[in-house]
Amino acid sequence: MLDIKFIRENSDLIKEAARKKHVDFDVAKLLEVDKERLALMTEIEGMRAKQNHASQEIMKASADAKISILHDMKTLKEEMQVKEDALVAVMKSWREMMLAVPNIPDMSVPEGASDAENQEVRVWGDIPKFDFKPKDHIELMQNLGMLDLERGTKVSGFRGYFLKGDGAKLQFALWRFTQDFFAQKDGFVPMIVPALLKPEIFLGTGYLPQGEEDLYKTQDGDYLAGTAEVATMGYYMNDIIEKKDLPLKMLSFSSAFRREAGSHGKDTRGILRVHEFYKFEQVVLCEASHAESMKHHEEIERNTEELTEALGLPYHVVANCGGDLGLGQVKKYDIEVWLPSEGRYRETGSASYFHDFQTRRLNIRYKDDDGKLKFVHSLNNTALSGRPLIAIVENYQNVDGSITVPEVLRKYMGKDLISKI
C-alpha cells in the first residue's frame, strides 16, 4: 500500500507503474473517490462540531429555546447519519482501491508483459555435457527408490509425493547445508515459522486480495502460506523497531502450500511443481532508504547464488520485466538452474524488494534520528526451495543411473554416490 498523499501528488507515476506492470488500475477513479471521502469527513466533522456546540448551548437555554435546539439537533443527527452511511460505503470502495494501487517499479526494471521478456543479467557454470541421453528426475529417483509418486497420489491426491530413502536423506542434507551456509553470513537469525496464518498477515504482505486463488483456506477463514516470508513479516506487525537494530535479517523455514491454481496442465509430472513443500526464506527489514534497499537486494540475491555455486549447479539470473512483477515489488531477480532433461533453466528462487509497500500495511516502523516514525523497507529472497534437489539429481547423474553427491553434501549424506545396492 502506498501513502495516499504520495498518490495525490504523483498520480502520473502511479499511472506509469500500472502501465509498466500491465495492471488494470484507474488512478483518476481513486482520486475521485478520495476527494469524496475527504468531503464527507469534513462535513461530518462540521456536524459533530455543531452537535457539541448545541450541547453546550442547551444547558443555559430557556425552555422554549431548548425545544428549538432539540428539534435542530434531531434533524442534524438524521442528516449526519445519512452522511456517515455514505462515508461507510465510500470508505469500503476507497480501501479496496488503495489495496490495488501498484508500487512504483525501479527505473532499471525492463519493459515486458510476461516472464518471456525477462532479461538475463548473469550466467554461472558450465552446462553439463553427457555422452548419453540424460534421464529426468522422475526416472532417476524412482529407479533408486528415492521417490514414490504413485503412493503420493493415492494418499495426497494430484501432485502428491513421498521422498524416501536417499531422496529424504538428500533433502535433509540440503537443509543442513543451508543452515550451516547461513551461519557464516553476518546477522541472519534462524527461525521456524508457522504456515497457518490469519488473513490480515496475507493482506499485509500483499498476498490478499490479488493472490487468493492460489491460497489454501481453512474452514475457520485462515490461510496456508506458500512461503515463510508471510509469517516472518507478520512477526513484526504493529511493532516499532529500534533504529540501532536495523537491518533485521532472518533465515526462516516453514512448510509451504500452493494450490497452483493458474498452472493447470503445467509440470504435471514429477515434483517440480507441487502443492506442498518446504522452503528457507531470507527476509530483511532495513531503513527507509532506496540505497539501503538496493544494497540488501543485491546481497540476498548473491547469498543464493553463492549457495547454488557451492552445490555446483549451473544457473543464470534474470531481471524480471514489469509484467512479471507482483503488485508490491519494486524490483525482482529470478535465479534459474539448468535442468538437463528439459534443456533449459528453471526457476528456483526470487529476490524482491518492496520499499514500504508491505510495512505500511503491517504497520512496521522505526524511529529515525530526528525522532520521526518511518516505515521500514522490506526484502525477501528464496534461500532454498524444493527444486535444487531435482537439479542435483539431474545434473549429477551418471550413465548407470547413479547420482554423484555434490562435495559439500557428502558429510551430511555419509557417502559420495547414490546407487542401487
C-alpha positions as CSV (number, residue, x, y, z in Angstrom):
1,M,0.0,0.0,0.0
2,L,1.3,3.5,-0.9
3,D,0.7,6.7,1.1
4,I,-2.4,8.5,-0.3
5,K,-0.6,11.8,-0.1
6,F,2.1,10.4,-2.3
7,I,-0.6,9.1,-4.7
8,R,-2.3,12.5,-4.9
9,E,1.0,14.3,-5.6
10,N,2.3,11.6,-8.0
11,S,-0.7,10.3,-10.0
12,D,1.3,10.2,-13.2
13,L,3.9,7.9,-11.6
14,I,1.1,5.6,-10.4
15,K,-0.4,5.6,-13.9
16,E,3.0,4.8,-15.4
17,A,3.5,2.0,-12.8
18,A,0.2,0.4,-13.8
19,R,1.3,0.6,-17.5
20,K,4.7,-0.9,-16.9
21,K,3.3,-3.7,-14.7
22,H,0.4,-4.3,-17.0
23,V,-2.0,-3.8,-14.2
24,D,-5.6,-2.5,-14.8
25,F,-5.8,0.3,-12.3
26,D,-7.6,3.7,-12.7
27,V,-5.8,6.2,-10.5
28,A,-8.2,9.0,-11.6
29,K,-11.1,7.0,-10.1
30,L,-9.2,6.5,-6.9
31,L,-8.6,10.3,-6.6
32,E,-12.2,10.9,-7.3
33,V,-13.3,8.6,-4.5
34,D,-10.6,10.0,-2.2
35,K,-12.0,13.5,-2.9
36,E,-15.5,12.3,-2.0
37,R,-14.1,10.7,1.2
38,L,-12.4,13.8,2.3
39,A,-15.5,15.9,1.6
40,L,-17.8,13.6,3.6
41,M,-15.3,13.5,6.5
42,T,-15.2,17.3,6.5
43,E,-19.0,17.6,6.5
44,I,-19.3,15.0,9.3
45,E,-16.7,16.8,11.4
46,G,-18.6,20.0,10.9
47,M,-21.8,18.4,12.0
48,R,-20.2,17.0,15.1
49,A,-18.9,20.4,16.0
50,K,-22.4,21.8,15.7
51,Q,-23.6,19.0,17.9
52,N,-21.0,19.8,20.6
53,H,-21.9,23.5,20.4
54,A,-25.6,22.8,20.7
55,S,-25.0,20.5,23.7
56,Q,-23.3,23.4,25.5
57,E,-26.0,25.9,24.5
58,I,-28.9,23.7,25.7
59,M,-27.6,23.8,29.3
60,K,-28.1,27.6,29.5
61,A,-31.0,28.0,27.1
62,S,-34.6,28.8,28.1
63,A,-37.3,26.2,28.0
64,D,-38.6,27.4,24.6
65,A,-35.1,27.7,23.2
66,K,-34.3,24.1,24.4
67,I,-37.2,22.8,22.4
68,S,-35.9,24.6,19.3
69,I,-32.4,23.3,19.9
70,L,-33.5,19.8,20.4
71,H,-35.5,19.9,17.2
72,D,-32.5,21.1,15.3
73,M,-30.2,18.5,16.9
74,K,-32.6,15.7,15.9
75,T,-32.6,17.0,12.3
76,L,-28.8,17.3,12.4
77,K,-28.5,13.8,13.8
78,E,-30.6,12.4,11.0
79,E,-28.6,14.3,8.3
80,M,-25.3,13.1,9.9
81,Q,-26.5,9.5,9.9
82,V,-27.1,9.8,6.1
83,K,-23.6,11.2,5.7
84,E,-22.0,8.6,7.9
85,D,-23.7,5.8,6.0
86,A,-22.4,7.3,2.7
87,L,-18.9,7.5,4.2
88,V,-19.0,3.8,5.2
89,A,-19.8,2.9,1.5
90,V,-17.1,5.3,0.2
91,M,-14.5,4.1,2.6
92,K,-15.1,0.5,1.5
93,S,-14.5,1.4,-2.1
94,W,-11.5,3.6,-1.1
95,R,-9.9,0.8,0.8
96,E,-10.4,-1.7,-1.9
97,M,-8.8,0.7,-4.5
98,M,-5.9,1.5,-2.2
99,L,-5.1,-2.2,-1.9
100,A,-4.9,-2.4,-5.7
101,V,-2.5,0.5,-6.2
102,P,0.7,-0.8,-7.8
103,N,4.0,0.1,-6.3
104,I,6.4,2.1,-8.5
105,P,8.9,-0.2,-10.2
106,D,12.6,0.8,-10.3
107,M,13.8,2.5,-13.4
108,S,16.1,-0.4,-14.2
109,V,13.1,-2.9,-14.5
110,P,12.9,-3.9,-18.1
111,E,9.8,-3.5,-20.2
112,G,7.7,-6.6,-21.0
113,A,4.4,-8.3,-20.5
114,S,5.4,-11.7,-19.3
115,D,8.4,-13.8,-18.0
116,A,9.3,-14.5,-21.6
117,E,10.6,-10.9,-21.7
118,N,12.8,-11.1,-18.5
119,Q,16.4,-10.1,-19.2
120,E,19.4,-12.3,-18.4
121,V,21.9,-10.4,-16.3
122,R,24.4,-13.2,-15.2
123,V,25.4,-16.7,-16.1
124,W,27.4,-19.1,-14.0
125,G,28.7,-22.6,-14.5
126,D,29.2,-24.9,-17.4
127,I,26.1,-26.8,-18.7
128,P,26.9,-30.5,-18.3
129,K,27.6,-32.5,-21.5
130,F,26.6,-36.1,-21.2
131,D,27.8,-38.9,-23.6
132,F,24.4,-40.5,-23.0
133,K,20.8,-39.3,-23.1
134,P,20.1,-37.7,-19.7
135,K,17.2,-39.1,-17.7
136,D,14.7,-36.8,-15.9
137,H,14.5,-36.7,-12.1
138,I,11.4,-38.9,-12.0
139,E,13.1,-41.9,-13.7
140,L,16.3,-41.4,-11.8
141,M,14.7,-41.1,-8.4
142,Q,12.2,-43.9,-8.8
143,N,14.9,-46.3,-10.0
144,L,16.9,-45.5,-6.9
145,G,14.0,-45.8,-4.5
146,M,14.1,-42.1,-3.7
147,L,10.7,-41.0,-4.8
148,D,7.2,-42.6,-4.8
149,L,4.6,-40.7,-6.9
150,E,2.0,-43.5,-7.2
151,R,1.6,-43.7,-3.4
152,G,1.8,-40.0,-3.1
153,T,-1.2,-39.6,-5.4
154,K,-3.0,-42.4,-3.5
155,V,-2.5,-40.7,-0.2
156,S,-2.5,-37.0,-1.1
157,G,-4.1,-36.7,-4.5
158,F,-2.8,-34.8,-7.6
159,R,0.8,-33.7,-7.2
160,G,1.2,-35.7,-4.0
161,Y,4.6,-37.4,-3.5
162,F,6.8,-39.3,-1.0
163,L,10.5,-38.7,-0.7
164,K,12.1,-41.8,0.9
165,G,15.5,-43.4,1.4
166,D,18.3,-41.4,-0.2
167,G,15.7,-39.0,-1.5
168,A,14.8,-38.0,2.0
169,K,18.4,-38.1,3.1
170,L,19.4,-35.8,0.2
171,Q,16.7,-33.3,1.2
172,F,17.8,-33.3,4.8
173,A,21.4,-32.8,3.7
174,L,20.4,-29.8,1.7
175,W,18.6,-28.3,4.7
176,R,21.6,-28.9,7.0
177,F,24.0,-27.4,4.4
178,T,21.7,-24.3,4.0
179,Q,21.7,-23.8,7.8
180,D,25.5,-24.1,8.0
181,F,25.9,-21.8,5.0
182,F,23.9,-19.0,6.5
183,A,25.5,-19.5,9.9
184,Q,28.6,-18.0,8.2
185,K,26.6,-15.0,7.0
186,D,26.5,-11.8,9.1
187,G,23.4,-11.3,11.2
188,F,20.9,-13.9,9.9
189,V,18.7,-15.2,12.7
190,P,17.3,-18.7,12.0
191,M,13.5,-19.0,12.6
192,I,11.0,-21.8,12.2
193,V,7.7,-20.1,11.4
194,P,4.1,-21.2,11.1
195,A,2.3,-21.7,7.7
196,L,-1.2,-21.4,9.1
197,L,-1.9,-17.7,9.4
198,K,-4.5,-15.1,9.9
199,P,-5.9,-13.3,6.8
200,E,-4.6,-9.9,7.9
201,I,-1.0,-11.2,7.6
202,F,-1.6,-12.1,3.9
203,L,-3.3,-8.8,3.4
204,G,-0.3,-7.0,4.9
205,T,2.2,-8.9,2.7
206,G,0.2,-8.4,-0.5
207,Y,-1.0,-12.0,-1.0
208,L,-4.6,-10.9,-0.4
209,P,-6.8,-9.9,-2.1
210,Q,-5.0,-10.4,-5.5
211,G,-3.4,-13.8,-4.8
212,E,-6.3,-15.5,-3.0
213,E,-6.9,-18.1,-5.8
214,D,-3.5,-19.7,-5.1
215,L,-4.0,-20.0,-1.4
216,Y,-5.5,-22.8,0.6
217,K,-8.2,-21.6,3.0
218,T,-9.4,-23.3,6.2
219,Q,-12.9,-23.7,7.4
220,D,-12.1,-21.1,10.0
221,G,-11.2,-18.4,7.5
222,D,-7.4,-18.7,8.0
223,Y,-4.9,-19.4,5.1
224,L,-1.9,-21.6,4.5
225,A,1.2,-19.7,3.3
226,G,3.2,-20.5,0.2
227,T,6.4,-19.0,1.7
228,A,7.9,-18.3,5.1
229,E,8.1,-14.6,4.2
230,V,4.4,-14.1,5.2
231,A,4.7,-15.3,8.8
232,T,8.1,-13.6,9.2
233,M,6.7,-10.2,8.2
234,G,3.7,-10.8,10.5
235,Y,6.1,-11.4,13.4
236,Y,6.9,-7.6,13.4
237,M,3.3,-6.4,12.7
238,N,2.5,-3.2,14.7
239,D,6.0,-3.1,16.1
240,I,8.3,0.0,16.5
241,I,11.8,-1.3,15.9
242,E,14.9,0.4,17.4
243,K,16.9,2.0,14.5
244,K,20.1,0.6,16.1
245,D,18.7,-2.9,15.5
246,L,18.3,-2.4,11.7
247,P,18.8,-4.2,9.5
248,L,17.0,-7.2,10.8
249,K,17.9,-10.3,8.9
250,M,16.0,-13.6,9.2
251,L,16.5,-17.1,7.7
252,S,13.0,-18.5,8.0
253,F,12.0,-22.1,7.5
254,S,8.5,-23.5,7.0
255,S,6.3,-25.8,5.1
256,A,4.7,-24.2,2.1
257,F,1.3,-24.7,0.4
258,R,0.3,-23.6,-3.1
259,R,-2.8,-24.5,-5.0
260,E,-1.1,-23.8,-8.3
261,A,-4.5,-22.5,-9.5
262,G,-3.0,-20.8,-12.6
263,S,-0.8,-23.8,-13.5
264,H,-3.3,-26.4,-14.7
265,G,-1.5,-28.6,-17.3
266,K,1.9,-27.2,-16.4
267,D,4.6,-29.5,-15.0
268,T,2.2,-32.2,-14.0
269,R,4.8,-34.9,-13.9
270,G,7.3,-35.3,-11.0
271,I,7.9,-32.9,-8.2
272,L,8.9,-29.7,-10.0
273,R,5.5,-28.1,-9.3
274,V,3.7,-29.5,-6.2
275,H,1.1,-28.4,-3.7
276,E,3.2,-28.9,-0.5
277,F,6.9,-28.4,0.0
278,Y,9.5,-26.9,2.4
279,K,11.4,-23.7,2.0
280,F,14.1,-21.5,3.5
281,E,13.5,-17.8,3.0
282,Q,15.7,-14.8,3.6
283,V,13.7,-11.8,5.0
284,V,15.3,-8.4,5.6
285,L,13.9,-5.2,7.2
286,C,16.0,-2.1,6.8
287,E,15.9,1.7,7.0
288,A,13.6,3.6,4.7
289,S,16.3,4.3,2.1
290,H,16.2,3.3,-1.6
291,A,20.0,2.9,-1.5
292,E,19.8,0.6,1.5
293,S,17.1,-1.5,-0.2
294,M,19.2,-1.8,-3.3
295,K,22.2,-2.8,-1.3
296,H,20.4,-5.6,0.6
297,H,18.6,-6.7,-2.5
298,E,21.9,-7.4,-4.2
299,E,23.2,-9.1,-1.0
300,I,20.4,-11.5,-0.5
301,E,20.5,-12.4,-4.2
302,R,24.2,-13.0,-4.0
303,N,23.7,-15.3,-1.0
304,T,21.5,-17.6,-3.0
305,E,23.9,-17.5,-5.9
306,E,26.8,-18.5,-3.7
307,L,24.8,-21.4,-2.2
308,T,23.9,-22.6,-5.7
309,E,27.5,-22.3,-6.8
310,A,28.7,-24.3,-3.8
311,L,26.3,-27.0,-4.9
312,G,27.9,-26.9,-8.4
313,L,24.7,-26.2,-10.2
314,P,24.8,-24.1,-13.4
315,Y,22.4,-21.2,-13.3
316,H,21.6,-17.8,-14.7
317,V,19.9,-14.7,-13.1
318,V,17.2,-12.7,-14.9
319,A,15.8,-9.3,-14.1
320,N,12.0,-9.6,-14.1
321,C,10.2,-7.3,-16.6
322,G,7.4,-5.1,-15.5
323,G,4.6,-7.5,-16.4
324,D,6.3,-10.3,-14.3
325,L,6.4,-8.2,-11.1
326,G,3.9,-8.5,-8.3
327,L,1.8,-5.6,-7.3
328,G,4.1,-4.5,-4.5
329,Q,7.5,-5.4,-5.9
330,V,9.9,-2.6,-6.8
331,K,12.4,-4.9,-8.5
332,K,12.8,-8.7,-8.7
333,Y,15.5,-11.1,-9.7
334,D,14.8,-14.8,-10.5
335,I,17.6,-17.4,-10.2
336,E,17.1,-20.3,-12.6
337,V,19.1,-23.5,-12.5
338,W,19.8,-25.8,-15.5
339,L,17.7,-28.9,-15.9
340,P,19.3,-31.3,-18.4
341,S,16.1,-33.3,-19.0
342,E,14.4,-30.1,-20.3
343,G,17.4,-28.4,-21.8
344,R,16.6,-25.1,-20.2
345,Y,16.9,-23.2,-16.9
346,R,14.1,-23.4,-14.4
347,E,13.3,-21.0,-11.5
348,T,14.5,-22.0,-8.1
349,G,14.0,-18.7,-6.3
350,S,13.1,-15.0,-6.5
351,A,14.7,-12.0,-4.8
352,S,12.4,-8.9,-4.3
353,Y,12.3,-5.6,-2.5
354,F,9.2,-3.6,-1.8
355,H,10.2,-0.3,-0.1
356,D,7.4,0.3,2.5
357,F,4.6,-1.3,0.5
358,Q,4.3,-4.2,2.9
359,T,5.3,-2.5,6.1
360,R,2.8,0.3,5.7
361,R,0.0,-2.3,5.6
362,L,1.6,-4.2,8.5
363,N,2.4,-1.0,10.4
364,I,6.1,-1.9,11.0
365,R,8.0,1.3,11.9
366,Y,11.2,2.6,13.4
367,K,12.1,6.0,15.0
368,D,14.6,7.9,12.8
369,D,17.4,10.1,14.3
370,D,15.1,13.1,14.1
371,G,12.5,11.3,16.2
372,K,10.1,10.8,13.3
373,L,8.4,7.5,12.9
374,K,9.0,5.9,9.5
375,F,8.0,2.6,7.9
376,V,10.9,0.2,7.4
377,H,11.7,-1.2,4.0
378,S,11.2,-5.0,3.4
379,L,13.0,-7.5,1.2
380,N,12.9,-11.3,0.7
381,N,14.6,-14.0,-1.3
382,T,14.4,-17.7,-1.5
383,A,17.4,-19.4,0.1
384,L,16.4,-22.9,-0.7
385,S,13.2,-24.4,-2.2
386,G,12.5,-28.0,-3.2
387,R,13.7,-27.6,-6.8
388,P,17.5,-27.7,-6.2
389,L,17.0,-31.3,-5.1
390,I,15.7,-32.0,-8.7
391,A,18.6,-30.1,-10.2
392,I,21.2,-32.0,-8.2
393,V,19.7,-35.4,-9.3
394,E,19.7,-34.5,-13.0
395,N,23.0,-32.6,-13.2
396,Y,24.9,-35.2,-11.2
397,Q,23.5,-38.3,-12.9
398,N,25.8,-41.0,-14.3
399,V,25.4,-43.3,-17.2
400,D,24.4,-46.2,-15.0
401,G,21.6,-44.2,-13.3
402,S,23.6,-43.5,-10.2
403,I,23.9,-40.0,-8.8
404,T,27.2,-38.4,-7.6
405,V,26.6,-36.5,-4.4
406,P,27.9,-32.9,-4.5
407,E,31.0,-32.5,-2.5
408,V,29.5,-30.0,0.0
409,L,26.8,-32.5,0.9
410,R,28.9,-35.6,1.3
411,K,29.5,-35.1,5.1
412,Y,25.7,-34.9,5.6
413,M,24.9,-37.9,3.4
414,G,27.8,-40.1,4.6
415,K,28.6,-41.1,1.0
416,D,29.6,-39.7,-2.3
417,L,27.4,-41.8,-4.6
418,I,23.7,-42.7,-4.6
419,S,23.3,-46.0,-6.4
420,K,21.3,-49.3,-6.3
421,I,22.5,-51.6,-3.6
